[in-house]
């Protein structure tokens, strides 16, 4: 995860997972609206997850 993506995860979590799919965006948005911390944690987990090749 790059530094820029980490900053975006902290400031606007749904924007940080835009390339991970619609489900991830929806999940992070709902968690972010329920509270800032759950949204940031979910975005960090999704962004740091390694995609299988």
N, CA, C and O atoms as a DFTB+ gen file, in Angstrom:
212 C
 N C O
     1  1       0.849      -1.164       0.000
     2  2       0.000       0.000       0.000
     3  2       0.900       1.234       0.000
     4  3       1.856       1.328       0.769
     5  1       0.574       2.157      -0.865
     6  2       1.375       3.374      -0.961
     7  2       0.985       4.368       0.130
     8  3      -0.056       4.238       0.774
     9  1       1.828       5.338       0.314
    10  2       1.569       6.370       1.319
    11  2       0.313       7.166       0.975
    12  3      -0.481       7.493       1.856
    13  1       0.139       7.472      -0.296
    14  2      -1.039       8.225      -0.726
    15  2      -2.324       7.459      -0.437
    16  3      -3.298       8.038       0.042
    17  1      -2.330       6.160      -0.725
    18  2      -3.525       5.361      -0.458
    19  2      -3.791       5.278       1.043
    20  3      -4.947       5.267       1.464
    21  1      -2.735       5.219       1.855
    22  2      -2.907       5.209       3.305
    23  2      -3.537       6.492       3.809
    24  3      -4.378       6.467       4.708
    25  1      -3.133       7.611       3.235
    26  2      -3.725       8.898       3.626
    27  2      -5.191       8.967       3.206
    28  3      -6.038       9.456       3.954
    29  1      -5.483       8.472       2.001
    30  2      -6.873       8.464       1.537
    31  2      -7.709       7.534       2.405
    32  3      -8.877       7.824       2.664
    33  1      -7.139       6.428       2.859
    34  2      -7.860       5.529       3.777
    35  2      -8.259       6.253       5.056
    36  3      -9.331       6.005       5.607
    37  1      -7.413       7.129       5.517
    38  2      -7.717       7.867       6.744
    39  2      -8.728       8.983       6.516
    40  3      -9.592       9.219       7.360
    41  1      -8.628       9.668       5.389
    42  2      -9.486      10.832       5.154
    43  2     -10.830      10.476       4.540
    44  3     -11.858      11.005       4.964
    45  1     -10.843       9.591       3.550
    46  2     -12.075       9.243       2.840
    47  2     -12.022       7.756       2.466
    48  3     -11.683       7.413       1.334
    49  1     -12.353       6.891       3.402
    50  2     -12.196       5.449       3.179
    51  2     -12.889       4.898       1.929
    52  3     -12.287       4.069       1.247
    53  1     -14.124       5.309       1.584
    54  2     -14.730       4.732       0.373
    55  2     -13.937       5.037      -0.907
    56  3     -13.932       4.226      -1.834
    57  1     -13.280       6.175      -0.966
    58  2     -12.487       6.514      -2.146
    59  2     -11.229       5.666      -2.232
    60  3     -10.685       5.485      -3.322
    61  1     -10.761       5.149      -1.119
    62  2      -9.531       4.350      -1.119
    63  2      -9.753       2.951      -1.682
    64  3      -8.802       2.308      -2.126
    65  1     -10.992       2.471      -1.670
    66  2     -11.269       1.112      -2.147
    67  2     -12.022       1.121      -3.478
    68  3     -12.691       0.144      -3.815
    69  1     -11.919       2.210      -4.232
    70  2     -12.677       2.333      -5.486
    71  2     -12.326       1.252      -6.500
    72  3     -13.179       0.883      -7.307
    73  1     -11.113       0.735      -6.490
    74  2     -10.707      -0.262      -7.472
    75  2     -10.846      -1.695      -6.963
    76  3     -10.404      -2.630      -7.630
    77  1     -11.448      -1.879      -5.805
    78  2     -11.588      -3.213      -5.217
    79  2     -12.952      -3.838      -5.481
    80  3     -13.180      -4.988      -5.107
    81  1     -13.854      -3.113      -6.109
    82  2     -15.159      -3.668      -6.445
    83  2     -16.292      -2.975      -5.717
    84  3     -16.092      -2.285      -4.717
    85  1     -17.485      -3.177      -6.246
    86  2     -18.675      -2.506      -5.729
    87  2     -19.002      -2.946      -4.301
    88  3     -19.412      -2.126      -3.479
    89  1     -18.823      -4.227      -4.003
    90  2     -19.115      -4.729      -2.660
    91  2     -18.242      -4.091      -1.597
    92  3     -18.709      -3.765      -0.505
    93  1     -16.983      -3.918      -1.923
    94  2     -16.060      -3.293      -0.972
    95  2     -16.426      -1.832      -0.743
    96  3     -16.397      -1.347       0.388
    97  1     -16.766      -1.144      -1.806
    98  2     -17.152       0.271      -1.677
    99  2     -18.397       0.396      -0.813
   100  3     -18.462       1.260       0.062
   101  1     -19.386      -0.462      -1.053
   102  2     -20.626      -0.414      -0.285
   103  2     -20.371      -0.730       1.185
   104  3     -20.880      -0.035       2.065
   105  1     -19.590      -1.767       1.456
   106  2     -19.285      -2.145       2.832
   107  2     -18.566      -1.026       3.577
   108  3     -18.942      -0.677       4.695
   109  1     -17.541      -0.471       2.961
   110  2     -16.768       0.589       3.612
   111  2     -17.620       1.840       3.799
   112  3     -17.500       2.521       4.817
   113  1     -18.475       2.148       2.832
   114  2     -19.340       3.328       2.954
   115  2     -20.302       3.183       4.122
   116  3     -20.475       4.118       4.904
   117  1     -20.929       2.022       4.248
   118  2     -21.862       1.800       5.357
   119  2     -21.135       1.883       6.697
   120  3     -21.612       2.533       7.627
   121  1     -19.988       1.227       6.793
   122  2     -19.235       1.284       8.049
   123  2     -18.760       2.696       8.348
   124  3     -18.751       3.120       9.503
   125  1     -18.367       3.422       7.313
   126  2     -17.897       4.794       7.489
   127  2     -19.023       5.709       7.961
   128  3     -18.800       6.602       8.779
   129  1     -20.238       5.487       7.445
   130  2     -21.379       6.294       7.882
   131  2     -21.790       5.966       9.313
   132  3     -22.297       6.829      10.030
   133  1     -21.571       4.716       9.730
   134  2     -21.879       4.333      11.108
   135  2     -20.853       4.865      12.099
   136  3     -21.158       5.077      13.273
   137  1     -19.659       5.073      11.622
   138  2     -18.600       5.596      12.474
   139  2     -17.314       5.686      11.685
   140  3     -17.047       4.845      10.826
   141  1     -16.526       6.686      11.964
   142  2     -15.313       6.917      11.192
   143  2     -14.306       5.790      11.376
   144  3     -13.693       5.342      10.407
   145  1     -14.130       5.330      12.607
   146  2     -13.118       4.317      12.908
   147  2     -13.411       2.980      12.209
   148  3     -12.492       2.417      11.613
   149  1     -14.638       2.443      12.249
   150  2     -14.882       1.179      11.533
   151  2     -14.640       1.285      10.026
   152  3     -14.152       0.338       9.410
   153  1     -14.973       2.410       9.442
   154  2     -14.738       2.610       8.020
   155  2     -13.265       2.645       7.685
   156  3     -12.842       2.077       6.678
   157  1     -12.479       3.305       8.517
   158  2     -11.033       3.380       8.288
   159  2     -10.396       2.004       8.461
   160  3      -9.540       1.616       7.666
   161  1     -10.797       1.275       9.476
   162  2     -10.240      -0.065       9.702
   163  2     -10.567      -0.982       8.530
   164  3      -9.696      -1.711       8.055
   165  1     -11.808      -0.955       8.060
   166  2     -12.193      -1.798       6.927
   167  2     -11.424      -1.409       5.674
   168  3     -10.985      -2.285       4.929
   169  1     -11.253      -0.127       5.428
   170  2     -10.508       0.325       4.249
   171  2      -9.053      -0.100       4.330
   172  3      -8.475      -0.521       3.328
   173  1      -8.453       0.002       5.508
   174  2      -7.063      -0.420       5.667
   175  2      -6.906      -1.921       5.428
   176  3      -5.947      -2.351       4.786
   177  1      -7.845      -2.720       5.944
   178  2      -7.776      -4.159       5.755
   179  2      -7.929      -4.508       4.278
   180  3      -7.177      -5.328       3.752
   181  1      -8.888      -3.897       3.617
   182  2      -9.129      -4.194       2.201
   183  2      -7.954      -3.746       1.346
   184  3      -7.572      -4.453       0.413
   185  1      -7.378      -2.599       1.638
   186  2      -6.265      -2.076       0.825
   187  2      -4.974      -2.844       1.044
   188  3      -4.161      -2.931       0.123
   189  1      -4.754      -3.401       2.221
   190  2      -3.513      -4.118       2.485
   191  2      -3.599      -5.598       2.140
   192  3      -2.589      -6.301       2.158
   193  1      -4.794      -6.071       1.829
   194  2      -4.966      -7.489       1.467
   195  2      -4.283      -7.757       0.132
   196  3      -4.438      -6.996      -0.823
   197  1      -3.533      -8.841       0.081
   198  2      -2.800      -9.215      -1.142
   199  2      -3.726     -10.033      -2.027
   200  3      -4.312     -11.019      -1.579
   201  1      -3.858      -9.628      -3.276
   202  2      -4.692     -10.330      -4.240
   203  2      -3.963     -11.574      -4.735
   204  3      -2.784     -11.495      -5.079
   205  1      -4.644     -12.725      -4.778
   206  2      -3.983     -13.914      -5.329
   207  2      -3.817     -13.781      -6.846
   208  3      -4.670     -13.213      -7.528
   209  1      -2.723     -14.305      -7.352
   210  2      -2.481     -14.195      -8.801
   211  2      -2.667     -15.515      -9.500
   212  3      -2.502     -15.597     -10.717
